[in-house]
Amino acid sequence: MKEKKVLITRQIPQSGIDLLCEKVEVEIWPDDMPIPREVLLSKIHDVDGLICMLSDPIDQELLTEAALLKVIANYAVGTDNIDVPYAQQKGIRVGNTPGVLTQTTADLAFSLLMAVSRRIVEAADYVKAGKWKTWGPQLLLGNDIYSSTLGIIGFGRIGQAMARRALGFGMEVLYYSRSPKPDLEREMGVKFASLEEIYRESDYISLHTDLNESSRGLINKKALNSMKSNCIIINTARGPVINTDDLVDALESGKIAGAGLDVTDPEPIEKDSKLLTIKNCIVVPHIGSASYVTRSKMSVMVAENIIAGLSGEMLPYEVE
């Protein structure tokens, strides 16, 4: 299989690259920034396998140019950057990296929840600015986590992992998904709720839904207006699940208490975005899966998808 060529659109951990180099010719886009569209279009003609990032739009135009392409391995769980039905129509198999980043992303989501609720970043900046003069009875008061209610929207692997962390902190957990999960309710002690109930009753709301037509703009002005004034929103799903302008208005007006965002719309966030000036909003650069162990495992998974696809075998992590 040495004659096969694989393009990787960004440098990934060496573990996966080593696997590939034993089997195929590998080309890696060397820049820290995403591969430019025109460059990807020029290179896609003669590659048999593609490892792409969530920042790479793999659309019909690109797939039409991909004369030799047999397999795409997305270095992510979500595949909203890929026109999967069109790829499959062309006989191109598509894989992703499910499961491996569940716990790491849930760690980040709960870290954001704690950081916003206890004003950690604001407090650290306060000290760095030399403002800390003495202990104060009303200095940087935040919200309690224990005995509060967490509403989770999207109850797949990551949503469930988030629930387990919340339960460990003594939180009540409500969840919304397309269908109730009674077995998990009995096992974990969580409760299914409608979106309206989530908005109305939650002190914290954590988003773990896929990006699709029903979830795009889900958190909008109407939803925000129905939330508690002390509610804090956490988003480690996809940026467009939240209407950015409506979130800014809700934060500035005090309709909700704060937000912790690992993803934004647009992404990356614009330098002059109002979200970056709001003290009760923390924005981090899409680092949900950014641990050494998880990213290395993801590298191996995409390599295994590519090797299987080029061998004519079922992908171990294939998108249906």
ROMI-387089 format. One line per field, with one value per residue: residue in one letter; chain; x, y, z of N, C-alpha, C in turn. Coordinates in pm, whole numbers. Layout:
% ROMI-387089
code <- (a|...)
unit <- (A|...)
neast <- (X|...)
nnorth <- (Y|...)
nup <- (Z|...)
caeast <- (X|...)
canorth <- (Y|...)
caup <- (Z|...)
ceast <- (X|...)
cnorth <- (Y|...)
cup <- (Z|...)
This chain:
% ROMI-387089
code <- (m|k|e|k|k|v|l|i|t|r|q|i|p|q|s|g|i|d|l|l|c|e|k|v|e|v|e|i|w|p|d|d|m|p|i|p|r|e|v|l|l|s|k|i|h|d|v|d|g|l|i|c|m|l|s|d|p|i|d|q|e|l|l|t|e|a|a|l|l|k|v|i|a|n|y|a|v|g|t|d|n|i|d|v|p|y|a|q|q|k|g|i|r|v|g|n|t|p|g|v|l|t|q|t|t|a|d|l|a|f|s|l|l|m|a|v|s|r|r|i|v|e|a|a|d|y|v|k|a|g|k|w|k|t|w|g|p|q|l|l|l|g|n|d|i|y|s|s|t|l|g|i|i|g|f|g|r|i|g|q|a|m|a|r|r|a|l|g|f|g|m|e|v|l|y|y|s|r|s|p|k|p|d|l|e|r|e|m|g|v|k|f|a|s|l|e|e|i|y|r|e|s|d|y|i|s|l|h|t|d|l|n|e|s|s|r|g|l|i|n|k|k|a|l|n|s|m|k|s|n|c|i|i|i|n|t|a|r|g|p|v|i|n|t|d|d|l|v|d|a|l|e|s|g|k|i|a|g|a|g|l|d|v|t|d|p|e|p|i|e|k|d|s|k|l|l|t|i|k|n|c|i|v|v|p|h|i|g|s|a|s|y|v|t|r|s|k|m|s|v|m|v|a|e|n|i|i|a|g|l|s|g|e|m|l|p|y|e|v|e)
unit <- (A|A|A|A|A|A|A|A|A|A|A|A|A|A|A|A|A|A|A|A|A|A|A|A|A|A|A|A|A|A|A|A|A|A|A|A|A|A|A|A|A|A|A|A|A|A|A|A|A|A|A|A|A|A|A|A|A|A|A|A|A|A|A|A|A|A|A|A|A|A|A|A|A|A|A|A|A|A|A|A|A|A|A|A|A|A|A|A|A|A|A|A|A|A|A|A|A|A|A|A|A|A|A|A|A|A|A|A|A|A|A|A|A|A|A|A|A|A|A|A|A|A|A|A|A|A|A|A|A|A|A|A|A|A|A|A|A|A|A|A|A|A|A|A|A|A|A|A|A|A|A|A|A|A|A|A|A|A|A|A|A|A|A|A|A|A|A|A|A|A|A|A|A|A|A|A|A|A|A|A|A|A|A|A|A|A|A|A|A|A|A|A|A|A|A|A|A|A|A|A|A|A|A|A|A|A|A|A|A|A|A|A|A|A|A|A|A|A|A|A|A|A|A|A|A|A|A|A|A|A|A|A|A|A|A|A|A|A|A|A|A|A|A|A|A|A|A|A|A|A|A|A|A|A|A|A|A|A|A|A|A|A|A|A|A|A|A|A|A|A|A|A|A|A|A|A|A|A|A|A|A|A|A|A|A|A|A|A|A|A|A|A|A|A|A|A|A|A|A|A|A|A|A|A|A|A|A|A|A|A|A|A|A|A|A|A|A|A|A|A)
neast <- (83|220|219|0|-135|-161|-308|-263|-419|-320|-59|-48|-45|245|204|-3|90|323|215|86|298|424|275|180|238|289|172|196|34|219|176|61|-185|-509|-513|-507|-797|-767|-528|-584|-776|-613|-446|-607|-662|-489|-479|-531|-628|-761|-692|-860|-936|-1175|-1201|-1182|-1366|-1526|-1671|-1917|-1796|-1520|-1514|-1595|-1374|-1200|-1060|-933|-988|-1057|-1113|-1201|-1084|-1194|-1054|-1193|-1500|-1757|-1905|-1990|-1852|-1819|-1963|-2122|-2327|-2292|-2028|-2044|-2216|-2047|-1892|-1697|-1556|-1623|-1479|-1454|-1368|-1495|-1602|-1339|-1275|-1458|-1448|-1247|-1348|-1576|-1453|-1343|-1577|-1700|-1504|-1519|-1775|-1733|-1535|-1663|-1879|-1756|-1601|-1330|-1133|-1173|-1106|-836|-730|-781|-605|-359|-365|-300|-496|-575|-612|-698|-869|-1215|-1556|-1748|-1621|-1583|-1801|-1955|-2150|-2305|-2229|-2291|-2599|-2740|-2912|-2847|-2899|-2888|-2840|-2869|-2786|-2584|-2275|-2092|-2262|-2371|-2139|-2083|-2304|-2249|-2029|-2150|-2337|-2165|-2091|-2308|-2526|-2853|-2973|-3111|-3211|-3221|-3305|-3351|-3505|-3637|-3433|-3486|-3351|-3102|-3190|-3283|-3046|-2865|-3001|-3102|-3320|-3554|-3641|-3833|-3726|-3820|-3862|-3599|-3484|-3628|-3589|-3320|-3007|-2764|-2677|-2572|-2439|-2451|-2520|-2543|-2457|-2710|-2993|-3206|-3083|-2927|-2885|-3037|-3020|-3144|-3285|-3547|-3523|-3323|-3451|-3628|-3487|-3345|-3230|-2991|-2869|-2612|-2449|-2295|-2094|-1968|-2012|-2099|-2036|-2248|-2481|-2562|-2705|-2506|-2529|-2765|-2685|-2486|-2646|-2805|-2616|-2505|-2726|-2792|-2974|-2903|-2656|-2395|-2145|-1966|-1752|-1631|-1647|-1738|-1932|-1870|-1594|-1248|-1322|-1403|-1165|-1262|-1497|-1780|-1817|-1569|-1521|-1684|-1711|-1824|-1807|-1634|-1409|-1259|-1017|-1151|-1074|-1164|-1097|-832|-601|-287|-295|-551|-552|-342|-448|-660|-515|-411|-652|-757|-559|-591|-846|-790|-602|-756|-962|-821|-743|-967|-1133|-1379|-1419|-1283|-1396|-1640|-1852|-2196)
nnorth <- (-122|109|289|447|770|1002|1290|1516|1770|1933|1950|1667|1469|1257|984|877|949|800|541|562|617|377|250|413|692|1005|1333|1638|1931|2205|2438|2635|2749|2686|2488|2667|2723|2718|2584|2334|2249|2225|2016|1798|1643|1426|1257|969|928|1133|1321|1536|1849|1990|2247|2250|2287|2035|2004|1975|2082|2042|1763|1678|1734|1546|1300|1053|995|787|759|951|1086|1236|1453|1468|1447|1546|1594|1805|1967|1829|1717|1461|1282|1331|1256|983|908|927|712|741|675|774|862|919|1036|900|880|874|1131|1195|1204|1392|1624|1663|1717|1969|2117|2111|2241|2498|2565|2580|2778|3008|3034|3076|3291|3279|3353|3628|3689|3613|3796|4029|4008|4009|4265|4415|4488|4365|4428|4362|4104|4072|4093|4099|4058|3972|3787|3477|3215|2930|2587|2328|2173|2308|2336|2164|2188|1984|1987|1773|1452|1261|1075|1269|1450|1279|1218|1468|1495|1301|1414|1644|1530|1426|1653|1714|1820|1871|1711|1782|1671|1705|1535|1395|1174|1024|866|623|411|520|726|588|463|676|877|1105|1343|1354|1635|1893|2133|2383|2350|2303|2555|2715|2615|2568|2637|2628|2572|2335|2274|2012|1918|1794|1985|2084|2142|2181|2245|2467|2798|2754|2848|3134|3469|3435|3194|3267|3473|3330|3211|3174|3457|3413|3222|3033|2970|2706|2617|2363|2244|2324|2640|2779|2688|2868|3189|3450|3736|3761|3638|3814|4042|3938|3889|4144|4287|4161|3955|3689|3520|3455|3313|3036|2959|2732|2715|2918|3149|3364|3130|3132|3355|3697|3961|4199|4131|4171|3986|3936|4142|4129|4074|3855|3645|3378|3289|3033|2877|2655|2402|2163|1887|1893|1742|1581|1299|1239|1370|1234|974|1028|1081|829|697|824|752|474|459|557|366|131|204|240|-14|-137|-224|-232|73|130|331|441|677|673)
nup <- (0|-23|-233|-202|-118|145|275|536|701|901|1148|1352|1660|1689|1713|1550|1297|1272|1250|1001|826|800|614|402|177|319|344|512|600|695|841|1125|1098|942|642|340|139|-145|-171|-62|-246|-471|-400|-347|-565|-614|-392|-189|63|325|605|799|965|1200|1122|852|565|407|136|-134|-364|-316|-282|-530|-683|-592|-720|-668|-409|-134|135|421|718|995|1226|1479|1669|1591|1268|1116|946|717|414|451|339|61|21|81|-120|-334|-287|-99|207|543|847|1205|1539|1777|2125|2247|2335|2526|2819|2860|2738|2893|3135|3077|3029|3281|3425|3314|3404|3682|3691|3589|3766|4014|3957|3875|3677|3667|3931|3940|3758|3901|4116|3976|3875|4090|4272|4504|4826|5082|5274|5198|5298|5099|4865|4531|4512|4432|4273|4426|4362|4455|4545|4352|4032|3738|3398|3119|2779|2526|2548|2502|2496|2605|2735|2929|3075|3177|3344|3539|3668|3773|3949|4135|4263|4410|4271|4131|3843|3533|3212|2855|2565|2235|2278|2577|2832|3011|3146|3210|3369|3593|3674|3720|3850|3731|3561|3301|3101|2941|2691|2764|3039|3118|3060|3236|3497|3553|3711|3598|3260|3034|2718|2490|2245|1905|1611|1410|1193|1369|1607|1558|1651|1875|2140|2186|2182|2284|2430|2615|2753|2904|3100|3433|3623|3746|3597|3438|3135|2963|2693|2513|2279|1979|1830|1679|1801|1984|1957|1896|1918|2066|2302|2392|2445|2653|2854|2895|2982|3213|3213|3225|3429|3351|3124|2987|2738|2508|2245|1965|1765|1514|1457|1467|1745|1687|1728|1829|1950|2157|2354|2462|2627|2841|3178|3310|3136|3004|2756|2580|2353|2189|2319|2417|2387|2441|2569|2635|2626|2515|2262|2140|2126|1952|1722|1659|1608|1376|1198|1196|1083|823|725|728|549|308|266|191|390|659|833|1154|1308|1187|1024|1012)
caeast <- (0|311|194|-113|-94|-253|-284|-308|-432|-252|27|-116|54|328|162|-78|175|412|137|61|422|457|185|147|310|216|203|136|36|307|145|-29|-317|-572|-468|-593|-892|-715|-422|-650|-837|-509|-383|-703|-674|-408|-465|-621|-685|-755|-717|-896|-972|-1311|-1197|-1172|-1494|-1515|-1802|-1936|-1695|-1394|-1530|-1605|-1237|-1121|-1075|-879|-1014|-1134|-1149|-1179|-1084|-1206|-987|-1297|-1621|-1857|-1872|-2068|-1767|-1811|-2088|-2112|-2408|-2234|-1908|-2086|-2272|-1932|-1818|-1588|-1593|-1595|-1461|-1430|-1299|-1595|-1574|-1209|-1263|-1574|-1414|-1165|-1436|-1659|-1366|-1334|-1709|-1723|-1406|-1577|-1886|-1676|-1460|-1756|-1962|-1675|-1532|-1188|-1051|-1187|-1032|-693|-696|-789|-478|-251|-373|-259|-613|-602|-559|-731|-985|-1338|-1675|-1831|-1528|-1594|-1896|-2000|-2266|-2279|-2247|-2363|-2742|-2801|-2967|-2781|-2974|-2799|-2909|-2790|-2747|-2500|-2163|-2034|-2365|-2379|-2018|-2104|-2401|-2183|-1949|-2242|-2394|-2060|-2087|-2433|-2620|-2966|-2949|-3216|-3152|-3309|-3256|-3461|-3591|-3598|-3346|-3530|-3250|-3003|-3256|-3282|-2908|-2791|-3081|-3128|-3461|-3582|-3719|-3847|-3637|-3879|-3832|-3454|-3461|-3699|-3553|-3177|-2910|-2658|-2717|-2454|-2481|-2376|-2595|-2485|-2502|-2797|-3089|-3291|-3004|-2864|-2956|-3130|-3015|-3170|-3344|-3663|-3474|-3250|-3547|-3703|-3394|-3325|-3131|-2863|-2828|-2484|-2451|-2167|-2103|-1853|-2067|-2062|-2069|-2377|-2596|-2600|-2707|-2406|-2582|-2863|-2610|-2426|-2753|-2848|-2510|-2491|-2845|-2811|-3081|-2841|-2544|-2262|-2128|-1834|-1759|-1516|-1675|-1802|-1980|-1781|-1479|-1224|-1399|-1343|-1089|-1341|-1626|-1821|-1805|-1436|-1516|-1782|-1637|-1884|-1801|-1502|-1398|-1133|-1009|-1191|-974|-1235|-1027|-689|-506|-186|-339|-666|-515|-260|-540|-731|-422|-409|-783|-770|-468|-655|-953|-730|-542|-866|-1031|-737|-732|-1098|-1199|-1466|-1348|-1314|-1476|-1704|-1972|-2305)
canorth <- (0|222|386|532|898|1057|1429|1558|1916|2002|1861|1597|1395|1167|845|839|967|684|429|584|614|237|195|503|819|1103|1476|1713|2078|2237|2564|2630|2791|2589|2487|2753|2653|2696|2484|2205|2214|2184|1892|1689|1566|1304|1189|856|943|1269|1347|1677|1907|2044|2379|2232|2255|1930|2020|1910|2130|1974|1620|1657|1740|1439|1188|928|987|670|764|1075|1067|1367|1457|1524|1364|1606|1592|1908|2030|1739|1676|1314|1211|1342|1172|844|890|910|594|780|641|884|821|1025|989|900|816|898|1263|1216|1246|1514|1737|1684|1786|2111|2178|2135|2344|2628|2590|2622|2903|3120|3050|3129|3410|3247|3436|3766|3701|3609|3926|4125|4000|4051|4411|4480|4544|4291|4504|4292|4017|4150|4008|4097|4062|3872|3682|3397|3129|2795|2478|2222|2195|2382|2250|2168|2139|1939|1976|1675|1356|1153|1037|1381|1499|1187|1236|1594|1468|1228|1511|1729|1452|1416|1781|1735|1896|1803|1714|1766|1657|1702|1470|1370|1073|998|751|578|328|611|799|502|437|795|969|1229|1357|1410|1759|1963|2249|2493|2323|2326|2700|2777|2562|2542|2739|2614|2497|2291|2234|1898|1870|1807|2100|2048|2249|2207|2300|2594|2911|2706|2943|3264|3567|3377|3097|3340|3548|3240|3154|3245|3564|3363|3109|3037|2881|2648|2559|2292|2170|2401|2781|2824|2649|2992|3314|3531|3869|3746|3609|3941|4124|3878|3909|4287|4335|4088|3854|3569|3558|3435|3212|2978|2915|2671|2729|3047|3175|3278|3070|3192|3473|3822|4029|4309|4080|4219|3877|3941|4257|4105|4009|3728|3553|3322|3227|2962|2851|2521|2311|2059|1758|1925|1684|1506|1160|1231|1407|1126|866|1071|1066|686|660|868|669|343|477|570|238|38|249|217|-159|-187|-282|-143|165|101|440|491|758|609)
caup <- (0|-16|-338|-165|-63|244|312|669|685|1011|1225|1460|1738|1610|1725|1431|1179|1264|1196|859|748|775|511|291|166|400|331|622|589|807|907|1240|1052|852|504|259|54|-279|-162|-44|-375|-564|-354|-328|-690|-622|-264|-168|195|377|746|803|1093|1201|1058|707|500|305|74|-263|-458|-288|-305|-675|-735|-532|-813|-615|-265|-91|277|496|863|1059|1356|1565|1677|1503|1125|1049|845|602|349|462|239|-73|20|74|-254|-424|-246|-8|344|636|985|1303|1661|1885|2253|2309|2398|2613|2955|2854|2709|3011|3232|3039|3048|3424|3464|3278|3496|3810|3675|3575|3885|4123|3905|3890|3588|3715|4057|3908|3698|4011|4188|3887|3858|4214|4340|4627|4940|5206|5262|5207|5313|4977|4753|4425|4547|4319|4292|4471|4268|4523|4569|4242|3926|3607|3283|3011|2649|2452|2651|2451|2583|2680|2826|3042|3156|3249|3450|3647|3743|3848|4059|4236|4334|4480|4191|4068|3699|3435|3079|2739|2444|2143|2341|2716|2857|3144|3212|3268|3477|3712|3715|3761|3930|3657|3524|3168|3105|2813|2681|2843|3180|3135|3065|3350|3628|3571|3753|3498|3141|2959|2584|2438|2130|1771|1533|1299|1167|1485|1719|1520|1710|1978|2251|2125|2272|2352|2529|2719|2835|2992|3199|3560|3614|3797|3513|3367|3019|2923|2559|2457|2163|1860|1848|1626|1884|2053|1881|1967|1951|2174|2424|2436|2505|2780|2952|2926|3051|3338|3204|3280|3516|3293|3018|2965|2599|2443|2102|1938|1630|1435|1522|1598|1778|1639|1833|1887|1997|2289|2452|2524|2720|2947|3287|3350|3023|2978|2624|2555|2209|2144|2375|2489|2384|2438|2663|2562|2606|2425|2125|2086|2091|1832|1611|1625|1554|1236|1120|1179|984|690|686|698|429|191|250|153|507|736|921|1296|1363|1065|1037|939)
ceast <- (86|279|78|-63|-203|-210|-342|-306|-375|-161|-52|-11|119|280|87|5|268|341|119|187|472|383|174|244|226|266|127|147|109|268|54|-171|-376|-517|-561|-680|-833|-604|-483|-714|-732|-446|-476|-712|-605|-386|-571|-692|-665|-784|-739|-935|-1114|-1318|-1186|-1308|-1472|-1652|-1807|-1831|-1564|-1403|-1541|-1466|-1152|-1134|-1033|-921|-1105|-1182|-1111|-1183|-1083|-1145|-1078|-1411|-1727|-1810|-1950|-1985|-1760|-1951|-2086|-2199|-2348|-2108|-1945|-2146|-2162|-1848|-1700|-1633|-1546|-1586|-1437|-1362|-1395|-1542|-1448|-1201|-1376|-1535|-1336|-1251|-1527|-1579|-1362|-1466|-1733|-1624|-1459|-1692|-1834|-1608|-1552|-1832|-1884|-1582|-1380|-1099|-1054|-1105|-881|-646|-694|-658|-363|-247|-335|-373|-641|-533|-583|-844|-1110|-1460|-1764|-1745|-1552|-1683|-1944|-2121|-2224|-2304|-2328|-2508|-2809|-2848|-2893|-2874|-2879|-2882|-2821|-2733|-2680|-2386|-2113|-2135|-2378|-2258|-2026|-2199|-2335|-2095|-2039|-2301|-2292|-2044|-2220|-2534|-2738|-2949|-3078|-3150|-3261|-3236|-3377|-3556|-3544|-3512|-3375|-3428|-3145|-3063|-3253|-3141|-2843|-2869|-3099|-3273|-3473|-3669|-3731|-3747|-3690|-3851|-3684|-3427|-3514|-3639|-3404|-3101|-2791|-2716|-2591|-2498|-2390|-2446|-2512|-2533|-2583|-2900|-3178|-3214|-2938|-2947|-3054|-3136|-3023|-3237|-3461|-3618|-3407|-3345|-3624|-3615|-3393|-3219|-2994|-2806|-2694|-2488|-2309|-2185|-1970|-1897|-2019|-2112|-2206|-2499|-2648|-2601|-2619|-2460|-2681|-2794|-2545|-2529|-2793|-2744|-2498|-2608|-2868|-2925|-3032|-2711|-2407|-2262|-1984|-1834|-1627|-1527|-1755|-1853|-1965|-1667|-1361|-1306|-1327|-1277|-1169|-1478|-1656|-1809|-1673|-1423|-1608|-1716|-1693|-1895|-1656|-1505|-1260|-1136|-1031|-1089|-1039|-1162|-876|-613|-408|-236|-450|-628|-426|-348|-619|-644|-416|-541|-799|-677|-529|-770|-898|-677|-650|-935|-952|-714|-864|-1174|-1294|-1381|-1382|-1401|-1546|-1831|-2080|-2381)
cnorth <- (127|329|479|660|953|1201|1455|1710|1998|1902|1800|1521|1280|1023|796|849|848|561|442|567|472|182|282|620|926|1244|1551|1862|2132|2359|2543|2671|2688|2600|2575|2673|2621|2591|2344|2158|2165|2050|1772|1597|1431|1236|1079|863|1084|1267|1496|1719|1961|2182|2371|2199|2153|1920|1954|1954|2054|1826|1587|1656|1621|1310|1054|900|869|680|900|1039|1205|1361|1529|1424|1417|1607|1698|1986|1949|1713|1524|1243|1216|1257|1025|811|864|787|622|752|752|828|941|966|987|839|862|1031|1294|1275|1376|1637|1768|1753|1936|2182|2207|2237|2483|2664|2644|2758|3024|3143|3110|3243|3395|3338|3581|3787|3700|3741|4036|4128|4051|4202|4487|4539|4477|4360|4433|4194|4101|4062|4003|4100|3944|3754|3609|3313|2990|2694|2366|2266|2281|2284|2273|2111|2105|1922|1893|1575|1233|1126|1154|1440|1411|1200|1365|1573|1397|1320|1599|1656|1437|1543|1813|1819|1808|1818|1689|1748|1660|1628|1441|1263|1050|872|698|493|416|693|718|483|560|886|1104|1229|1417|1534|1815|2078|2365|2473|2344|2475|2759|2737|2553|2664|2742|2534|2463|2229|2124|1837|1878|1938|2049|2160|2280|2268|2432|2711|2872|2801|3083|3356|3509|3281|3170|3416|3460|3176|3236|3352|3521|3250|3136|2931|2836|2585|2497|2210|2235|2543|2822|2775|2771|3108|3415|3667|3863|3716|3735|4028|4071|3899|4055|4340|4266|3987|3717|3611|3541|3329|3165|2910|2856|2684|2857|3050|3324|3221|3072|3319|3598|3897|4138|4263|4132|4112|3884|4056|4237|4022|3871|3629|3508|3254|3162|2906|2706|2416|2194|1926|1774|1875|1600|1365|1152|1264|1299|1008|901|1053|921|645|703|787|532|350|481|436|137|76|222|68|-221|-252|-182|-52|131|208|513|570|695|711)
cup <- (0|-119|-304|-97|30|275|449|672|800|1082|1341|1541|1659|1610|1602|1304|1161|1207|1045|775|722|653|386|287|236|369|439|593|712|889|1028|1203|957|710|420|162|-83|-280|-148|-175|-474|-528|-353|-450|-681|-487|-251|-34|247|526|759|944|1085|1138|906|647|388|237|-63|-364|-440|-322|-453|-739|-692|-612|-755|-472|-231|52|336|644|929|1198|1456|1574|1581|1359|1048|946|716|545|341|358|99|-85|5|-63|-356|-388|-156|135|438|777|1075|1426|1780|2014|2322|2384|2496|2748|2956|2829|2826|3122|3204|3063|3196|3480|3432|3372|3629|3800|3664|3705|4002|4079|3912|3804|3634|3841|4032|3847|3803|4089|4102|3868|3985|4295|4476|4744|5073|5178|5277|5212|5189|4851|4659|4463|4421|4355|4341|4359|4333|4548|4462|4134|3796|3502|3171|2885|2557|2550|2591|2548|2669|2778|2949|3134|3237|3366|3568|3731|3831|3969|4172|4317|4403|4405|4151|3918|3622|3299|2973|2627|2356|2194|2483|2726|2998|3217|3280|3382|3606|3765|3779|3855|3865|3611|3384|3182|2964|2810|2767|2992|3210|3151|3195|3485|3655|3622|3659|3382|3062|2827|2531|2317|2002|1709|1414|1284|1287|1602|1685|1574|1818|2098|2193|2228|2352|2462|2645|2811|2932|3100|3327|3544|3666|3711|3445|3257|2987|2785|2518|2336|2034|1878|1800|1702|1961|1953|1955|2007|2066|2306|2479|2506|2642|2889|2993|3007|3185|3334|3249|3349|3451|3186|3016|2830|2552|2292|2082|1794|1601|1519|1426|1620|1729|1755|1902|1935|2137|2396|2527|2623|2840|3056|3323|3234|3002|2841|2613|2413|2167|2188|2451|2496|2400|2559|2582|2527|2502|2281|2060|2044|1965|1708|1564|1559|1408|1146|1094|1080|842|641|648|568|302|167|207|266|570|824|1066|1361|1249|1098|952|855)
